[in-house]
Amino acid sequence: MAVPRKMHLVAYLMAGPSASYPSTWRHPAATLHDLFEPERWEHLAKVMEAAFFDACFFADSLGIPDLYKGRYDDYIGRGGQLSLIDPMTLLPLMARVTSRLGLGVTLSTSFTPAYLLARYVSSLDLLSKGRAAWNVVTTGRDFEAQNCGIPGLPPKDQRYDMADEVLEACDALWNGWDADALVLDKASGVFADPSKIRYANFQGRYVSTRGPLPGPRGPQGRPVLMQAGASPRGRAFAARWAEMIFCSPPTKKDALAYRTDIRQRMAAIGRAPDDCAVLPSVTVVVGETETIAREKAAYLESLVDPELVLAASSWSVVADLSKIDTPEALDAKGGNQGVQGHRDRMMQVAKDKGISFAEAVRRPRALLAGTPEMIADFMEDWFKAGACDGFILPPTIFPTTFEEFGRMVVPELQRRGLFRTAYAGATLRENLRDPG
């Protein structure tokens, strides 16, 4: 019997003062006193689970961007997207107070051995009883490589070739323990059955690992894999591995083209297209009336620091936008760094709005402001048109965005039969495959 199609919702988080919309930490309702308090993250996890979100995931960065004007003053001084805490320390706290919410972490395949990556994510899957997700990134900025003792990044295609091998190695490690390898029989004295534990002995061009892992496989076997491939090579990687894809198309047309391409790529390599949820990012402002919503959005826009926008955009396109203000100059700069999706979004925004590239990089992300019904209309339109399988939701105000969305928009989506009213499964993968 076919499972009715319903949308998926995943929260985008940063372990810092704000997420993808700049300067929101300045809002009177935004909390800052609890940045380093476990209760901040536990409360958020409970809010999202009460709203039946599929999952949340932490974006992450291995350092402080210093691309704008060659220094990090504007980015950190004005409160950009920062990882003040390693998200791997926060997710177990969030797992402790929830039972169904998926929990995702961003980890790079470019700097960490496959053995450690496999162990990190498998441990999270065990602690959360099968709710772990790994947002797989290859990293696109030299300063992060330098923080890890590497002078610069390998070429982009090579980074993806390395990532393929890392995931192959992780699979071999995760499959090194049978599901029933732990015996735990006090009477016989048998703790584990060694015949059900195997070496990985993986040897690739870039990656090797012997194994086995020191602990058993998680309940999901392989944790759910997320990805955000935008370049042709990135899309090929996502089509092979991803079960959730994070993307940022500015229009429904762009979103439809992206999802169609990913599904065609999956079918071409023998994967069922429905095995991957394509999730565009949308930043919402909910109001009891349209006027209230627009006033709330206007107030957020009034808080935006223009220098922070340029510092953040410099990070996005990996160029100093105090010196570069045309796409031609950006292309001429060339280089090995960059994330294709960020550059594509800037160009698509400029085209869609009929503005220059210089104007586009000076604008924060667009806000979707409206009543619960208006926001549900937008989401339903994209979903039913085949432009997405659900949405990634970053907060504007922490934690108010998720509280308001859960109380006001989720019930409207449920009323329309577009979103679950209960979790169907115990693991993240079960809830992705059966939306309830």
C-alpha positions in Angstrom: 0.0 0.0 0.0 1.4 3.4 -1.1 2.3 5.8 1.7 0.5 9.2 1.2 3.0 11.9 0.3 3.5 14.4 3.1 6.2 17.0 3.5 9.2 16.8 5.7 10.5 19.6 8.0 14.0 20.0 9.2 15.4 22.8 11.3 18.7 24.5 10.4 20.7 25.4 13.5 24.0 27.1 14.4 25.6 26.8 17.8 25.9 30.6 18.1 24.0 33.9 18.2 22.2 33.6 14.9 21.6 31.4 11.9 21.3 32.4 8.2 19.5 35.7 8.6 22.0 38.4 9.8 21.8 40.5 13.0 18.8 38.6 14.5 20.7 38.2 17.8 19.9 41.9 18.3 16.1 41.3 18.5 14.6 41.9 22.0 13.1 38.4 22.0 16.4 36.7 21.1 18.0 35.0 24.0 21.8 35.4 24.6 22.2 34.7 28.3 21.8 31.0 27.7 24.2 30.4 24.8 26.3 28.0 26.8 23.5 26.5 28.9 22.3 23.0 28.1 18.7 24.1 28.8 18.8 26.3 25.7 19.3 23.3 23.4 17.1 20.9 25.3 14.2 23.4 25.2 14.6 23.8 21.4 14.7 20.0 20.9 11.5 19.6 22.8 9.8 22.4 20.9 10.7 20.8 17.5 9.6 17.3 18.6 6.3 18.7 19.9 5.8 20.1 16.3 6.7 16.8 14.8 9.8 18.0 12.9 11.6 15.2 11.1 14.9 16.4 12.4 17.2 19.3 13.1 20.8 19.7 12.1 23.7 21.9 13.0 25.6 23.6 10.3 29.2 24.1 11.3 32.4 25.9 10.4 35.9 25.1 11.4 37.0 28.6 12.2 36.0 32.2 11.9 35.8 33.6 8.4 38.3 36.3 7.6 37.6 36.8 3.9 36.0 40.3 4.1 38.7 42.9 4.1 41.2 40.2 5.0 40.1 40.1 8.7 37.5 38.6 10.9 36.5 41.8 12.7 33.2 42.4 10.9 32.1 38.7 10.9 32.6 38.0 14.6 32.4 41.6 15.9 28.9 42.0 14.4 27.7 38.6 15.3 27.7 36.4 12.1 26.9 32.7 11.8 29.3 31.2 14.4 29.9 27.8 15.9 30.7 28.8 19.5 30.3 25.2 20.7 31.1 22.0 18.9 27.7 20.6 17.9 28.7 17.1 18.8 28.6 18.1 22.4 25.0 19.5 22.1 23.3 16.7 20.2 23.5 14.1 23.1 21.8 16.7 25.3 19.0 17.1 22.8 18.8 13.3 22.4 18.3 12.9 26.2 15.1 15.0 26.2 13.5 13.6 23.0 12.5 10.2 21.6 11.7 10.8 17.9 13.4 14.0 16.6 16.2 13.3 14.2 19.6 14.9 15.2 22.1 15.9 12.6 25.7 17.0 12.7 27.9 18.6 10.0 31.3 16.8 9.6 33.8 17.3 6.8 35.3 14.3 4.9 38.3 16.4 4.0 40.1 16.6 7.3 38.9 13.8 9.6 39.9 10.1 9.2 37.0 7.9 8.1 37.4 5.7 11.3 36.7 8.7 13.6 33.8 9.9 11.4 32.2 6.5 11.5 32.7 6.3 15.2 31.4 9.7 16.0 28.1 9.3 14.0 27.6 5.7 15.1 27.9 6.7 18.7 25.3 9.4 18.2 23.0 6.9 16.6 23.4 4.5 19.5 22.8 7.2 22.1 19.7 8.6 20.3 18.4 5.1 19.6 18.5 5.5 15.8 18.0 9.2 15.2 21.4 10.3 13.9 22.0 12.2 10.7 25.3 13.2 9.1 25.4 16.3 7.0 28.3 15.4 4.8 30.5 18.3 3.6 33.7 18.4 1.7 34.6 22.0 2.9 35.2 24.8 0.4 37.4 27.3 2.2 41.2 27.4 2.7 41.0 28.9 6.2 39.3 25.8 7.5 42.0 23.6 5.9 44.7 25.7 7.5 43.0 25.3 10.9 43.4 21.6 10.4 47.1 21.7 9.5 46.6 21.6 5.7 48.0 24.5 3.6 45.1 24.6 1.2 42.2 22.6 -0.2 42.6 19.8 -2.8 40.7 20.5 -6.1 37.0 20.2 -5.8 36.6 17.1 -7.9 39.3 15.4 -5.8 37.5 16.5 -2.6 34.4 14.7 -3.8 36.4 11.6 -4.8 37.9 11.6 -1.3 34.4 11.9 0.1 33.1 8.9 -1.9 35.9 6.9 -0.4 35.3 8.1 3.1 31.7 7.0 2.9 32.6 3.7 1.4 35.1 3.2 4.3 32.5 4.2 6.8 30.0 1.8 5.3 32.6 -1.0 5.7 33.2 0.0 9.3 29.4 0.2 10.2 28.9 -3.2 8.6 31.7 -4.7 10.6 29.3 -5.6 13.4 26.3 -7.7 12.9 23.2 -6.5 14.6 23.3 -9.3 17.2 27.0 -9.3 17.8 26.6 -8.2 21.4 25.5 -11.1 23.6 25.7 -9.7 27.1 25.2 -13.1 28.7 26.5 -13.1 32.3 25.8 -16.7 33.0 28.0 -18.0 30.1 30.5 -15.2 30.3 30.0 -14.2 26.7 30.0 -10.5 26.2 30.2 -10.5 22.4 30.4 -13.0 19.6 33.7 -12.4 17.8 32.5 -14.3 14.7 30.0 -11.6 14.1 32.6 -8.8 14.1 34.8 -8.2 11.1 37.7 -6.1 9.9 36.9 -3.4 7.3 40.3 -3.6 5.6 39.2 -0.8 3.3 41.9 0.5 0.9 41.2 3.3 -1.5 43.2 5.8 -3.4 42.9 8.4 -0.7 41.4 6.6 2.3 42.3 3.5 4.2 41.0 2.0 7.4 41.5 -1.4 9.1 38.7 -1.6 11.6 36.7 -2.9 13.2 35.0 -0.2 15.2 35.2 -0.6 19.0 31.5 -0.5 19.4 28.4 -2.0 17.8 26.4 -0.6 14.8 23.7 1.9 15.6 20.0 1.0 15.3 19.8 2.5 11.8 22.9 0.5 10.6 24.0 3.5 8.6 23.0 6.9 10.0 20.9 9.0 7.6 23.1 11.0 5.2 22.5 14.6 4.3 24.2 16.6 1.6 24.0 20.0 -0.2 25.5 19.3 -3.6 25.1 22.1 -6.1 27.9 21.7 -8.7 27.6 18.9 -11.2 30.1 16.8 -9.2 28.3 17.7 -6.0 25.0 16.7 -7.4 26.5 13.3 -8.6 27.7 12.8 -5.0 24.3 13.7 -3.5 22.5 11.4 -6.0 24.7 8.5 -4.9 24.5 9.0 -1.1 22.0 11.5 0.2 18.7 10.7 1.9 18.1 14.4 2.6 19.4 17.3 0.5 19.6 20.9 1.7 19.4 23.5 -1.1 18.7 27.2 -1.4 16.9 27.9 -4.7 15.3 31.4 -4.7 12.4 30.6 -6.9 10.0 27.7 -7.4 11.3 27.3 -11.0 14.8 26.9 -9.7 13.7 24.5 -7.0 11.8 22.3 -9.5 14.8 22.2 -11.9 17.1 21.2 -9.1 14.8 18.4 -7.7 14.2 17.1 -11.2 17.9 16.9 -11.9 18.6 15.1 -8.7 15.9 12.6 -9.2 17.0 11.9 -12.8 20.6 11.4 -11.5 19.3 8.9 -8.9 17.3 7.0 -11.4 20.3 6.8 -13.7 22.4 5.0 -11.1 19.6 2.7 -10.0 18.5 4.5 -6.8 14.8 5.1 -6.2 14.2 8.9 -6.5 11.8 8.8 -3.5 14.6 7.6 -1.3 15.9 11.2 -1.1 14.0 14.2 0.2 15.0 17.5 -1.5 14.5 20.3 1.0 14.8 23.9 0.0 15.5 26.5 2.7 12.8 29.0 3.6 13.0 31.7 6.3 9.6 32.5 7.7 8.1 35.3 9.8 4.7 34.3 11.2 2.1 36.9 12.1 -1.5 36.7 13.4 -2.4 39.0 10.5 -0.6 39.9 7.3 0.0 43.4 8.6 1.6 42.1 11.8 3.8 39.7 9.8 5.0 42.4 7.5 5.7 44.7 10.5 7.7 41.9 12.2 9.7 41.4 9.0 10.3 45.1 8.6 11.6 45.3 12.1 14.0 42.4 11.5 15.2 44.1 8.3 15.8 47.3 10.3 18.3 45.4 12.6 20.4 44.2 9.7 24.0 45.4 9.7 25.1 46.1 6.1 28.7 45.3 6.9 27.7 41.9 8.4 25.8 41.1 5.2 28.9 41.8 3.1 31.0 39.8 5.5 28.6 36.9 5.3 28.3 37.1 1.5 32.1 37.1 1.3 32.1 33.9 3.2 29.4 32.5 0.9 31.1 33.2 -2.4 34.6 32.9 -1.0 35.8 36.3 -2.1 36.4 39.7 -0.5 33.4 41.7 -1.6 35.0 44.9 -0.4 37.1 44.5 -3.6 34.8 42.4 -6.0 31.3 43.5 -7.0 30.7 41.8 -10.3 30.3 38.1 -11.3 33.0 38.6 -13.9 35.5 39.7 -11.3 34.5 36.7 -9.1 35.0 34.3 -12.0 38.3 36.0 -12.9 39.5 35.4 -9.4 39.0 31.7 -10.0 40.8 29.5 -7.4 39.9 26.2 -5.8 37.7 27.5 -3.0 34.0 28.0 -3.0 30.6 26.4 -2.6 28.6 26.3 -5.9 25.2 26.6 -4.2 26.0 29.9 -2.6 27.3 31.4 -5.8 24.3 30.1 -7.8 21.8 31.5 -5.3 23.4 35.0 -5.6 23.2 34.9 -9.3 19.6 33.6 -9.3 18.5 36.3 -6.9 20.0 39.0 -9.1 18.3 37.5 -12.2 14.9 37.0 -10.4 14.9 40.5 -8.9 16.3 42.3 -11.9 19.2 43.7 -9.8 23.0 43.7 -10.2 25.2 41.1 -8.5 26.6 43.9 -6.3 23.1 44.6 -5.1 22.3 40.9 -4.6 25.3 40.3 -2.3 24.2 43.3 -0.2 20.8 41.8 0.5 20.1 39.4 3.3 18.1 36.3 2.4 14.5 36.9 1.6 11.9 36.5 4.3 8.6 34.8 3.8 6.3 36.9 6.0 2.6 36.1 6.4 -0.2 34.5 8.4 -0.1 30.8 9.0 -2.5 30.3 6.1 -0.3 32.4 3.8 2.9 30.5 4.7 1.1 27.1 4.3 -0.2 28.3 0.9 3.4 28.9 -0.2 4.7 25.6 1.2 1.7 23.7 -0.3 2.3 25.3 -3.7 5.9 24.3 -3.9 5.3 20.8 -2.5 2.4 19.9 -4.8 4.2 21.3 -7.8 7.0 18.8 -7.2 9.6 21.6 -6.4 10.4 20.0 -3.1 9.7 17.2 -0.6 9.5 19.6 2.4 11.6 22.4 3.8 14.7 23.4 5.8 13.7 26.1 8.3 16.3 28.3 9.8 15.3 30.6 12.7 15.1 34.3 12.5 14.7 34.8 16.2 15.9 32.1 18.6 13.9 30.3 19.9 10.7 32.2 18.9 10.7 31.2 15.2 10.3 27.5 16.0 7.8 28.1 18.9 5.6 30.2 16.6 5.9 27.9 13.6 5.0 24.9 15.7 2.0 26.6 17.3 0.6 28.4 14.2 1.8 26.9 10.9 2.1 23.2 11.7 -1.6 22.9 12.7 -2.5 24.5 9.4 -0.3 22.1 7.4 -1.9 19.2 9.4 -5.4 20.5 8.7 -4.6 20.3 5.0 -3.3 16.8 5.3 0.2 17.9 4.3 2.1 17.0 7.5 2.1 14.3 10.1 0.1 14.4 13.3 2.2 11.8 15.0 5.6 10.1 14.3 5.1 6.8 12.4 8.5 5.3 13.4 11.1 5.3 16.1 14.2 6.1 13.9 14.8 9.0 11.7 15.0 6.8 8.6 11.7 5.2 9.4 10.1 8.7 9.7 11.6 9.8 6.4 10.2 6.7 4.6 6.8 6.9 6.3 5.8 10.5 6.9 2.8 9.4 9.0 
